[in-house]
């Protein structure tokens, strides 16, 4: 499944600088949604959390923000996503996550190629 690659930027989140290459690790179910994508991040995202201080993450879940949209069938670029931090390192070995396992940290946009993502941040 590692052939699914997206390029993440954020016009909303000042801590996210540049383009992040996101490679699909696996799909995960959450509540009534079955379209959460666990992604490896390159480079890692480092940000400051009010409660926990500086945090670096090399994996995150991406999920579409809009109703009737899915990362499985993107029809228009960019696709707007939630960037979700893993609070439980065991998620990679599960097929479903619970609310206490994750934290929504930002909104972002994904593109199907790095060049389009770079153009969008200029």
N, C-alpha and C positions, 0 to 999 in steps of 0.2 A: 504494500500500500504506500510505500515511500515515494511513489511517482507524483504525488500531489504536492505541488509547491505553490505557495502564495507569497506575495511581497507586501508587507505591512508598513503603513505609515499612520500618523495621527495628526490631524489638523486641530484636534481638541486638547491633546495631552502634551504639555511642554517638556516633560521628562523624556519623551520618545524622540530621539534625534536620528535622522537619516532613515534608511530603509532596512527593515528586518526581514531576512529570508526565513520563511516558515515552512517546515517540512512536516507533512502528516505522519504522526506516529500511529494513531488509531482514532476511530470514532467512538464517542461515549454518549450514553443516554443520561438525561437529566430530567426528572419529573416527567412531563408529557412530551418533552422534546427528545428526539433521537439524532440530532444533528450537531452535537458539540464535537469539535475536532481538537484533539490533543496534538499540539504542534511542538517540534523542537525549534528553538530560536537561534539565529545566527546573524549578527552577534547577540549576546545576551542583553537583556534589558535591565538597566540599573536605575532605580528610582528611590525617592525618599517617601516613606510611609510615616505619618504622624505618630502612630502607635509603636511601630517596630524599627524605625530608623531607616538606614540605607539597606535596600534589598536588591539582590541580583537574581534574575530568573532566566533559566535556559530552556524552560518549557512553559507553555501556557495553553489555555483552551481558547479557541475562537468560536464565536457563535454569532449568527446574523442578528441584527438589531430589528429588522422590519418583518412584520407578519407576512407570511406566504413567501418568504425568501429562504434559500437554503444554500449552504456551501457546496452541496452536491450538484446543484443546477444553477450556476450563476449565469444570468442572461444579460446583465449589464454591469460594466465596470465603472467606478469601483463598487465593491460590495461593502456595506457598512456593518461593522462587527463590534461586539463586546470583546474586550481583552480581559481574560479571567485568570487570576493567579491560583495555583494549586496550594492549598493549605495542608494537604495530606499527601505525602510522598508515595503512598500506596496506590494512588489513582491510576498510575500507569499500568497496574496489574489488574485493574477492575474494568468492568464494562458499563458501570453506572456510577454516578456521583450524587452525593447528597448536598444540601445547602451548606452544611457545616464543613464540607470538604473544599470549598472554593470561595473566592472573593473577586467580585467585579472591580477591576482597578481603572479601566479607561474605555473610551470609545476609539475605534480606529477605522481605517479603510484598507481593504486589500485589493491588490491588482494581480493580473495574471503574468506580468513581466516586470522586471526591475526598472527598465527604461521608463515605462509609464508611471511607476511609482516615483521615480526621480523627477520627472516632469511636473508631477502634482505638488511636490514640496518646494518648487522654485517660485 
